[in-house]
Amino acid sequence: MRCPKCGGEGTRVIDSRTQESTNAIKRRRECISCGYRFTTFERCEDPFEVIKSDGTTQPFDRNKLLVGLTRATSKRDIDLDDLNALIDDIEQELRKRTLTAVSSHEIGDMVLKRLQKLDKVAYIRFASVYRDFKDVDEFLEELSKIR
């Protein structure tokens, strides 16, 4: 593990804790060279494929989902930890199904379901991109559904 501050390769683990809900291990590390302390996460990698609307497949990428959620929640009072928890919840649900592939449409619906509970403005922002709204009437129709 390289130090994010000095680039040194030698680090030591100070503390390890399991994150039971996310099947991950959180580790506090210290760089042997400069003494900088930082946190890393280890996750069990059990990749599954996402089937895009054009029929192509690609590995599930939680960072790509996080970027979309960050855009939808910008300038909203939503913590990054809440977004990561939302993604963790989706990943956990998908892994319980023991699927090897899932459609991007299904993931989008899962995100919308959770965003609606978290923040309705973020829900509308995400839905407008995900469902590719063409005009104001589509916004109004979606707004009437969540009222």
C-alpha positions as CSV (number, residue, x, y, z in Angstrom):
1,M,0.0,0.0,0.0
2,R,1.5,3.3,-1.1
3,C,1.3,6.4,1.2
4,P,-1.0,9.0,-0.4
5,K,1.2,11.8,0.9
6,C,4.8,10.8,0.2
7,G,4.3,7.8,-2.1
8,G,6.3,5.6,0.2
9,E,5.6,1.9,-0.1
10,G,6.0,0.9,3.5
11,T,2.9,1.2,5.7
12,R,1.8,-0.5,8.9
13,V,-1.7,-1.3,10.0
14,I,-2.6,0.5,13.2
15,D,-6.2,-0.7,13.6
16,S,-8.6,-3.0,11.6
17,R,-12.4,-3.1,12.0
18,T,-14.9,-5.2,10.1
19,Q,-17.8,-3.4,8.5
20,E,-20.4,-6.2,8.7
21,S,-23.1,-4.4,6.7
22,T,-20.8,-3.9,3.7
23,N,-18.6,-7.0,3.9
24,A,-15.6,-4.8,4.1
25,I,-12.6,-4.2,6.4
26,K,-11.6,-0.7,7.5
27,R,-7.9,-0.2,8.2
28,R,-6.1,2.7,9.8
29,R,-2.6,2.8,8.4
30,E,0.6,4.7,9.1
31,C,3.4,5.4,6.6
32,I,6.7,4.2,7.8
33,S,8.6,6.9,5.9
34,C,6.7,10.1,6.8
35,G,4.3,9.0,9.6
36,Y,1.2,10.1,7.7
37,R,-2.0,8.3,8.9
38,F,-4.8,7.3,6.5
39,T,-7.7,4.9,6.1
40,T,-8.2,2.2,3.6
41,F,-11.1,-0.1,2.9
42,E,-10.9,-3.7,1.7
43,R,-14.0,-5.1,0.0
44,C,-14.6,-8.7,-1.1
45,E,-14.6,-8.5,-4.9
46,D,-17.4,-10.6,-6.4
47,P,-18.0,-8.8,-9.6
48,F,-21.2,-8.9,-11.6
49,E,-22.0,-7.5,-15.0
50,V,-24.2,-4.6,-15.8
51,I,-26.2,-5.0,-19.0
52,K,-26.5,-1.6,-20.6
53,S,-29.6,-0.5,-22.6
54,D,-27.7,-1.0,-25.9
55,G,-27.0,-4.6,-25.0
56,T,-23.3,-4.3,-24.1
57,T,-22.1,-5.4,-20.7
58,Q,-19.5,-4.0,-18.3
59,P,-18.4,-4.8,-14.8
60,F,-20.4,-3.1,-12.0
61,D,-18.6,0.1,-10.9
62,R,-19.7,1.6,-7.6
63,N,-17.6,4.7,-8.4
64,K,-19.6,5.4,-11.5
65,L,-22.8,5.1,-9.5
66,L,-21.4,7.4,-6.9
67,V,-20.6,10.1,-9.5
68,G,-24.2,10.1,-10.7
69,L,-25.5,10.3,-7.2
70,T,-23.1,13.1,-6.3
71,R,-24.3,15.1,-9.3
72,A,-28.0,14.5,-8.4
73,T,-27.3,15.6,-4.7
74,S,-25.0,18.5,-5.4
75,K,-25.9,21.5,-3.2
76,R,-28.2,19.3,-1.1
77,D,-27.6,18.5,2.5
78,I,-26.7,14.9,1.9
79,D,-23.6,13.4,3.4
80,L,-21.2,11.3,1.3
81,D,-21.6,8.5,3.9
82,D,-25.3,8.4,3.1
83,L,-24.6,8.0,-0.6
84,N,-22.1,5.2,0.1
85,A,-24.6,3.5,2.4
86,L,-27.2,3.8,-0.4
87,I,-24.8,2.1,-2.9
88,D,-23.8,-0.5,-0.2
89,D,-27.5,-1.3,0.2
90,I,-28.0,-1.8,-3.6
91,E,-24.8,-4.0,-3.8
92,Q,-26.0,-6.1,-0.9
93,E,-29.4,-6.6,-2.4
94,L,-27.9,-7.6,-5.8
95,R,-25.4,-10.0,-4.1
96,K,-28.2,-11.7,-2.2
97,R,-29.9,-12.6,-5.5
98,T,-26.7,-14.4,-6.6
99,L,-26.9,-12.9,-10.0
100,T,-24.0,-12.7,-12.5
101,A,-25.6,-9.9,-14.5
102,V,-28.2,-7.2,-13.9
103,S,-29.7,-4.6,-16.2
104,S,-28.7,-0.9,-15.8
105,H,-32.5,-0.2,-15.8
106,E,-33.0,-2.3,-12.7
107,I,-30.1,-0.6,-10.9
108,G,-31.5,2.8,-11.9
109,D,-34.9,1.8,-10.4
110,M,-33.2,0.6,-7.2
111,V,-31.4,4.0,-7.0
112,L,-34.7,5.9,-7.5
113,K,-36.5,3.9,-4.9
114,R,-33.9,4.8,-2.3
115,L,-33.4,8.4,-3.4
116,Q,-37.1,9.1,-3.1
117,K,-36.8,8.2,0.6
118,L,-33.6,10.2,1.1
119,D,-34.3,13.4,-0.9
120,K,-37.1,14.2,-3.3
121,V,-35.1,16.9,-5.2
122,A,-32.2,14.5,-5.7
123,Y,-34.7,12.0,-6.8
124,I,-36.1,14.3,-9.5
125,R,-32.6,15.3,-10.6
126,F,-31.5,11.7,-11.0
127,A,-34.8,10.7,-12.7
128,S,-34.4,13.5,-15.2
129,V,-31.1,12.1,-16.4
130,Y,-31.9,8.4,-15.9
131,R,-35.3,8.6,-17.7
132,D,-34.0,11.2,-20.2
133,F,-36.8,13.8,-19.8
134,K,-37.4,15.6,-23.0
135,D,-39.7,18.5,-21.8
136,V,-41.3,20.1,-18.8
137,D,-44.4,17.9,-19.0
138,E,-42.3,14.9,-18.2
139,F,-40.9,16.7,-15.1
140,L,-44.4,17.6,-14.0
141,E,-45.6,14.0,-14.5
142,E,-42.8,12.7,-12.3
143,L,-43.5,15.4,-9.7
144,S,-47.1,14.4,-9.6
145,K,-46.1,10.8,-8.9
146,I,-44.1,11.6,-5.8
147,R,-46.6,14.1,-4.3
